[in-house]
Amino acid sequence: MLVGGGIVPERRTAEPPPSFSPPDPEAAPEPPDVPGPGTSLADRRRVERLEALGFQVASGSEPTADGWPSAVYQTTDEGSSIDFELSDGYYLPIGVRVDPDAGPAEDGWPRVLFREVDHGDGDSQRVEFVRIPGGSCAMGDFTPSGGRLRDNAALPVHRVTVSGFYMQRFEVTIGEIAAYYRGLRVAEAEWPHHPFRDYVRRVQDAFGLHQARRHPASCLDHIEATRLAAGLGGRLPTEAQWEYAARSRGKNHVFVGDDRERALILVEGAGSLPVATVPVEEGAEDQTEQRVADLSGNVSEWCRDYYEAYPETPSPDPDPWVRPAGRAGLHVVRGGSLFDGEANARTFDRSDPFDRINLAEYVGFRIVIKPPAIGPALGAD
């Protein structure tokens, strides 16, 4: 049985509104309203700003000495809740920290965030998230018309704009999920999806416990990947975020890092392996300019979007993604795998849509984190 570690905080919810009682006409008049600690006008404005960004102050959150709420949460469109706490001057998912040695990114945010996953037996993993500053790009197959590997599904090319975010450097691993379930006191026999449990056992039998923890998690459908992403403190990337990051912030790179040879190292070759994956940090040599790796091969990756044809005009909204209203359960999968060929490893390639209950061994996921743009290190505005 895989042994993981980690702490899963109890979910916090917003405080219920106080009940209303009519005033007593014979009662003494109330004293003037004088703000107490944490209730100044500036503090209330911080809370209002957090709420405008889609975050709520967590129940039981004590204000810091300078009046900031110590914990907030965000409810996703899918109905999950992600908990954030003040850490190093930023609101970050529980257990995530700033790497002070990495310095700032181009947009002033910390370049690298990280989480230490302790497996409880002397083994641990460092999980990194790298900053992707926002910007715009022409999304889709930008190669010359008539090319032999032209991807019609990635047409028409259309302009998208994304705001800054953090992307997990490698795919989510078996070890991370084992740690998450252990924190919930969920035994391996009770993990969802028999195919995932069977995949874990086969990887462990073939490579041993230590190395198995570093293989990408696969055989998880879109529903479970979405739930696990929230439990790990983030969300699945949108298709626009994924391509923008894979192309080093939207550059015309056909392959990750503009390096075809490195991008194809973990493409094809599944037939020679006991399982269709390799450890995330040992085989991947593809890397974007921001150091996101393993996007070209190993496993393909779930995106948040439902699948539909690209629009004819630029997306009118920042951070576009295709919502589920009125659509069948077909989702976007991006990136190549050890089952795929060269075409699927290209940064703009769109695989055929996947049913959301697909449990393929060659599909995994990574998460993105979008902290609120407010906090002691950023200011209230």
Buried (B, 14 or more C-beta within 10 A) or exposed (E): EBBBBBEBBEEBEEEEEEEEEEEEEEEEEEEEEEEEEBBEEEBEEBBEBBBEBEBBBBBEBEBEEEBBBBBBBBBBEBEBBBBBBBBBEBBBBBBBBBBEEBEEBEEEBBBBBBBEBBBEEEBBBEBBBBBBBBBBBBBBBBBEEEEEEBBEBBBBBBBBBBBBBBBBBBBBBBBBBBBBBBBEEBEBEEBBBEBBBEBBBBBBEEBEBBBBBBBBBBBBBBBBBBBBBBBBBBBBBBBBBBBBBBBBBBEEBBBBBBBBEBBBBBBBBBEEEEBBBBBBBEBBBBBBEBBBBBBBBBBBBBBBBBBEEBBEEBBEEEBBBBEEEEEEBBBBBBBBBBBBEBBBBBBBBBBEBBEBEBBBBBBBBBBBBBBBBBBBBBEBE
